[in-house]
C-alpha cells in the first residue's frame, strides 16, 4: 500500500472524523509505515494546538465595519448604471462649451486663439486672419 493513498486521510484521522472502513485501512497502513505514523502524530499536535486556541470575538467596531461593507457595495452597484449616461452628458456639455468658446471665423478665414499682432482689420472679427490661397 502506498503512502499517497493515505496522506489525505491523516488530517481526518487526527480530527477523528474517519469512517470505520477508512479508519481500518489507515490503521493497517500505519502498522508498517513510520513516515505516516510521524505525520499523523504531527497532525494530532496541530489539531490539539488549534483546539486549545481561544476563540476571539471581533470588536464591536470591527463587526460594524464588516457588516457595513455590503451596504456600501449595494450603493455602488446602484450608481454604476447611472455612470454611462452621466459620462455621456458631461462629454456633450464639455464639447458644446468648447465649441461655443471658440472664436467665430467667416468662410475663407482661420480662427486664431489670440488676436493678430498689430490689431487686425476693422472688417474682421477679432481673432481671425485672412487665408490666402
N, C-alpha and C positions, 0 to 999 in steps of 0.2 A: 504494500500500500504506500502511495506517495504522499509526501507532506503537503503538496499543493492542494490536494483534495480536502485536507483537514484544517488548513490555516484559516479558512473562512469560519470554521466552527469554533475557534478558540475564544473569540470575544463573546459569542453566545453562551459558551460553556462557562466562562468566567462570570457572566451575568446570571447564570442559572436558568436560561430560557431554552435550552435544547430539548427536543422531543426525545422519547425513550429510545427510538431506533438510532437517532443520530448520536445520542449520548453513549450507547453501547458501542457503536462503530468507532467513536473518538477514543473511548476507554481502551479498546483493543489496540488502536494505533499508538496510544500514549505508553503502553507497556513496553513497546520496543523502540521508542523514539525519544532520545534525550533532548533533542532540539525543540520538539513540540512541547515536551514537559516544561522546559525552561520558558518557552514562550507563553504557555498557559499560566505559569506562576507570575510572570511579568504582567499579563493581562489582569490577573486577580488582584495584584498590587494596585494597578491603575484604577480598577473598579472600586476597590476599598478606599483609596485616596479620594476618589470622586464622591463616594457616598459620605465620607467624613467632612467634606467641604460644606460649610453652612450656606444655606440659601440666602441670597442677598436680594432684598426687595429694592426696586428703584425708588429714588426720592420722589416726592410729590411733584416737584418742579420738572424732573426728567419725564415722569409719566405724562404730565400735561403737555409737555413739548412733543412727545412722541404721538400722543393722541391728536394733536393739532395738525400734524403733517398731512393726513388725508384730507382734512378740511381745506387746507391751502391748495392741495393738488386739485381738488374739485373746483375751486375758484379759478385756477389757471386753466383747467380744461374748458370751462365755460367761456373764457376770454379768447381762446385760440381761434374759434370760428369767426370772431369779430376782427381779428388781426388783418386778414387779407383785404376785406372791404375798406378798413381804415387806412391801410397802407396805400391802396389804390387811390383813395380820396386825397390823401396827403400828396401823392405824386401829381395828381391832376391839379390841385391847388398850387403846388410849387411850380409846375410848368406854366400855368396861367399867370402867376405873379411874375415869373421870369419873362414871359412874352410881353406882358404889359410894361415891364420896366425897361425894355429895350427901346432905344430912340427910333423915331419914325424916319424912314427913308423913302423918297419918291422913286419911281422907276428910273433906272439909269444911275442911281446914286447908291453908295455903300454907307451904311450906318457905321459911325465911329463911336468908340467908347468915350472919347473925350472930344471937345470941340477942337477944330484945327487951329494951329498956331496962327496968330495974326487976325483972328476974329472970324473970318468967313464972309460969304456974300450975304447981303440983306435978303435975297430972294430964296435962300435955302434955310430949312430949319436948322437949328443949332445941332451940331454933332453929325453932320453929313458932309460928304465930299463928292464932287462930280467924278464920274468914271469916264475916262477917255478910252475909246476903243482903238 
